[in-house]
Amino acid sequence: MKTWNIGMVGLDTSHASAFTRLLHDPSHPFHVAGGRIRKAFPGGSENFSLSRSRIGTFSAELSELGVELVSSIAKLDGLDAYFLESVDGTQHKEQLRQLAAFGKPIFIDKPLACSYADAAAILRYAGEQQVPVMTSSAVRHAPGIADALPENTRCHAVEAFGPMALLPDYRDYFWYGIHTAELLYNFLGTGCEEVRAFYSDSVDVIIGFWRDGRIGKICGNRIGAENFGCVLTTEHGSVPALASTTVPYFAPLLEKIMNFFRTGIPAVSNEESLEVIAFLEAAGRSRSSGGMPVRLSECRKKGKS
């Protein structure tokens, strides 16, 4: 099996360490074979406190794991594939443009971007450069979620739940709402037309209406409940699905990423990933308007302007 020599951008998130440990340590019970992080550009964002406060820690961890730290994205040229891990999603558009110059597949960690306009620009530019791109939350691939729906069973509604912190220096639902939004899309696919979002100090509720009549609901909490899951409504009854913590969330996702590097085919279609961002933007607009309905087409129009 070929060993992929991989570059990484953004050492301001625990994801960077998690992926590297799973790749580098054959004794890890959930080791993923086939790749090594050879070089990394620490990056960092002055606009986001959780980037500034963590970049030193994770940079040191990757250095201890044998990764060469470089001073610019340009110095990552010559590798086989790339992880774009920068925790500030507003940086992804510019960093993707630099990485795309290398002509190799790129995994963009969540969120793809913090606006529909940026997300659309990223995928448009990657397409023009013929560079394969994949993005995904780890939660949708977790045991208990990925295997929850019986084969040939249709979901008519999904009620997802999970933690949903709202940070003062990160755009509303793009920080943690991405995970529960991806749970909806994992089972309902594309086709959401309208979103409503309702806020309280402890919980946000987001409801999406699909064009074929299906409904997706998110309950995002700020009361300390850390588990992710959902209830699926099917013609055969209700199906509970809880993300298992017996396997690190990053291990199944990393398997998907390595397969994407080899094939150029993302585990989640770019069309679906882009609609997730439109969903989150519409939800944020609804929240700020006190729960008024917002159509995803409004976000798409603004993204093209």
Secondary structure, DSSP 8 states (H G I E B T S, - for coil): ---EEEEEE--SSHHHHHHHHHHH-TTSTT---SEEEEEEE----TT-HHHHTTHHHHHHHHHHTT-EE-SSGGGGTT-SEEEE--S-GGGHHHHHHHHHTT-S-EEE-S-S-SSHHHHHHHHHHHHHTT--EEE--SGGGSTTTTT-S-TT--EEEEEEEEE----TTS-GGGTTHHHHHHHHHHHH-S-EEEEEEEE-SSEEEEEEEETTS-EEEEEEE-SS----EEEEEETTEEEEEE--SSS-THHHHHHHHHHHHHHS--SS-HHHHHHHHHHHHHHHHHHHTTS--EEHHHHHHHHH-
